Amino acid sequence: MSLLRPEAKAALHRWREVIAAGAAALAGLWLIRLGGWFLIPLGVLVIGLCAVWAVMAWRRMQFAQEVQAPGVVEVDEGQVGYMGPTLGGYVALEELQELRLLTLHGQRMWRLKQSDGQLLLIPVAAQGAERLFDAFGALPGMDTQALVAALALPKGASAARGLSLSSETGQIGPVIWRRPLRAVLT
């Protein structure tokens, strides 16, 4: 028997990382309160790190979606995989060239394009899709705020830079990330 309602438990579970960052920041405040030439700067450093942690945790929380799509997302050692009933495959993050968010038959999907042109579609609402935030955040030049902003758009909204397809196939949104060009020395 639990003292908390299931809705409250679910909300606490969703906010758990932000709450942990806040609790750690309170420890930093305690260090500042103790005073001294060593503890005050240490407390300020702890609070600063906790602020960064809280912002990243909040963005990660905004990125997570309720599981409504079939299949499982797997992120393992620089490789992203999706195993679903009809779609699936793996992409090495080192080979990833482009990332988009598209709507296909009313379902939003991440579109990962490799350097050889192969595509992997991963439903936003698949189990384990929240792990993609950290994987995408490690890409060179990735703006994590752009990831969160892309998911904040309503399902049917198309961005100005997006390519609109027929309503039967869906909409391809704007490029969220593209691998920076590498200089070739000869």
N, C-alpha and C positions, 0 to 999 in steps of 0.2 A: 504494500500500500504506500502510495506516495503522497506527500503533503502538497505537492504542486499539481496543478491541472496540466493535462497534456499540452495545451497551447502554450502555457508559460514555460514548460520544459523545452518545447521546441524552440521558442524564442531565445531562451538562455543558451541552448546548444548552438543556435545560429550566431549569436553574439559572443561566444566563448572566447575567441581570440582577442577581440577588442576589449572585453572585460579583463582578460589577463594582462594586456598592455596597460590598462588603467591601474590595476593593482600593483604592477611593477613600478609605475610612475609614483604611486603613493609611497613606495619604499624609497624612491629618490627624494621625495619631500621629507621623509623621516630623516634621511641622511643630512639634508640641508638644515633641518631643525636641530640636529645634534651639534652643528657648528664646527668650526675649526678650519684651518687652512687646507686640510686634505679632504675632509668630508663634504664641504660645501661644493667645491668643483666636481667631486665625484657624484654628488647628488644631482647637480645640473647636467652632467653627462648622462646619467641614468635617465633623467626626465627627457632629454633630447632624443636618446635612442628609443625610448618608449613612445614618444610622439611619432617618430618615423614608423615604428612597428604598428602603432594604432592606425595610421593612414593606410599602410599596406594591407593590414587586416580588414579594414573597412572596404577597400577596393576589392579584395579577394571575396569578401562577403557579398558585395554587389554583383560580382561575376557569377557566383553560384546560382544555379537555377533548380527548380523543383524537378525531380526525376519524373519524366513523362514519356520519354522515348525508349524504345528497346535498344539493347546493346550496352557494351561496357567500354569505357575509355581507359587506356593503360598508358602511363608515362614511366619509362624505365631507361635510365642511362643514356639520355640524349635522343631518345626515340619515342615517338607518339604513335600509339596504336588504337584502332577502334575495331571491335568485333561485334557485328550486328547480324540480324537475321538475313539481310539482303546485301548490305554494304560492309566493307571492312578493308583493313590493310594497315600498313605501317609506313611512317615517314621519319627519316632521320632529321633531327632539327638542323644539322649541319647542311643538309641538302635542300632544306626548305627555302623557296624563293619568294613566295607571296602568301599572304593571309587575307582572306575576305570573309565577310559574313553574308550569307545569302538566304533567301526564303524559297523553299522548294515545296510545292504542294501544301502550303500553309505551315510548314515546319522550318524553323530557323536552323541553319547548319553552318559550321565552320568549313571553309573551303581552303585546304592546304595544297599548295602547288609546289612540286619539286622542280629541281633544275632541269630534269629530263622531260618535263611536261606532264608527268603523271599527277593525278588529283586524288585527294582523300577527302571525303565528306564526313563530318562528324556532327551529329545532332547536338545542339546546345543543351538540350534537356536529357542527354544520356547519363547513365550512372557513371560517376567518376569524372565528369566533364569539368568540375571545379578545379581539378589538378592541372588543367591546361593553362590557367592563369600564371602559375609559376613557370611552366615550360615556355609559354609565349613571352613572359617577362624577361627571360634570359636571352632572347634573341637580340642581336646587335642593333642598337638604335630604336628598340621598341618603346613606345610611349604607352605605359599601362593605363593611363587615363583615357587614351583612345579606345582601348579594349572595353573599359567600363562604359564609355559613352556609346559605343556601337551597340552594346546590349540594351542600353537605355532607350533606344529608338523603338517605337511601336512596331509590331510585326509587319504591318502593311506599308510602313513609311519607307520611301526610297530617298536616299541622299542625293544631293544635286549632282555629285560626280558619279553616281551609280549608273549602270547600264540596265535599262528596263527590258525585260523579255516579255513574251506573251504571258497572260495570266495563267495559262495551263502549266507552263514550266516554272515560273517564279520570277524572282528578281535577284540580280547579282548586285550587291552593294559595293561601295567604294573600297579601294585597297586600304586596309588597316595598317599593313606593314609590308614592305618590300625590302629584300636584302640589298644593302648598299653595294654599289659597283666596286669591284676590286681593280686596282691598277695592275696592268700587265707590263712588266719590265722586259725589254728585249735586248 
